[in-house]
Amino acid sequence: MGIVGTVGNEKMQSCIDACMKCLQACEECLTLCLGEDDVKARVNCIKMLGDCIEICCLAIKYMSRNSSYAKQICAVCATICDACAKDCEMFQDSHCKKCAEICKICAEECRKMSV
């Protein structure tokens, strides 16, 4: 009997884990950005964080059910994670820098899944 979260192949599980970490980092970053003094300057970044959260969630679901479309979703996820990292890097606070790092890792894992 398998344990939940370990029924997929190792490559897929690694990507699922990266997407989960990215989703969490983006949620935390988005919440902290909303409290920053320059929140109006962060509108585009906040929207991108929302997109990244949603695509990571979708990628996790598609991989978890071993969908035949998981590779395509992961390819889109990589693109969005890269864009989110780029937006987060525009800000100097630690939560944005850390989020950007995690987004880049997720993008790389998603690229591995999409081939």
N, C-alpha and C positions, 0 to 999 in steps of 0.2 A: 504494500500500500504506500503510495507516494505522499509526500508532505506538500501541502499547498505552497505554491511558489517555486517548486523545484521540479515540476513535471515536464518543463520544456528543455530544450537543449541548452548547453552552457552558454553559447554565444547569445542566444535569445535572452537568457536570464540576466546576463551581464548588461544587456541593453535595457531590459526592464528596470533593473536596479538603478542604472544611470538616469533613466527617465523619471523614476520616482524621486531621486535626489534632486534633479533639475526642477521638477514640479514644486517640491518643497522650497527650494532656494528662491524660485521665482515668486511664490506666494509670500514668503517672508520679505523679499526685496520690495515687492509691490506695496505691501502694508507699510513698510518703513518709508518708502518714497512718498506715500500719501501724507506722511507727517513731516516731511522736510519743508523748510522755509521757501525753497524755490520749486514747489510742487508744479507750478504752471510751466516751468521750463522742462519738466519731466513728463508732460502729457504723452508725447510719442513713445517714450520709453515704457510708461505705464501700460499703454495699449499693447505694446510689443510683449511685455511680460504676460499680459492676459492671453495673447495668442500662443505664447510658448507653453503656458500652463495647460491650455486646452489641447494643443497638439500632443504634448507629452502624455496627457491622460488618454487620448485616443490611441496613441501608439502602444501604450501599456495594454489597453483592452484588446487591440488587434493581435498583438504578440501573444497575450495570455490565452486567447482562443485559437491560436495558430491559424489565423485567417490567411487566405491566399493573397490578400492585399496588404499584409503586414509590411512587406518590403517597400511598397510604394508609400505607405504612410510614414515609414521610417525615413525615407528619402526626403519627404516634405518636412518631417520633424527636424532633420539635420539642417536644412535650409533655414528654418525658423529659429532654431537654437543659435545658429551662427549670427543671424540678424539681431537676436536679442542680446547676445554677448557684445556685439558691436555697439548697440545702444547703451548698454549698462556701462561700458568702458568710458563713455563720455563723462561720467560723473566720478568724483574723487572719493566718495565715502566708501567705507570698507564693505558695507553690505552689497553695493553695486559691483565692486571689484570681485568679491567672492562669488557673486551670482554669475558674473561673466565667465569666471574660471569653470564653474560647474556646467554652464551652458555649453562651453567649448568641449568639455569631456563628453557630454551627452551627444553633441553633434557628431563627434568622432565614433562613438559607439553605434549611433544610428546609421552612419555611413557604412560601417562594417556589416550591419544587418541588411542594408538595402542592396547589396551586391549578390 
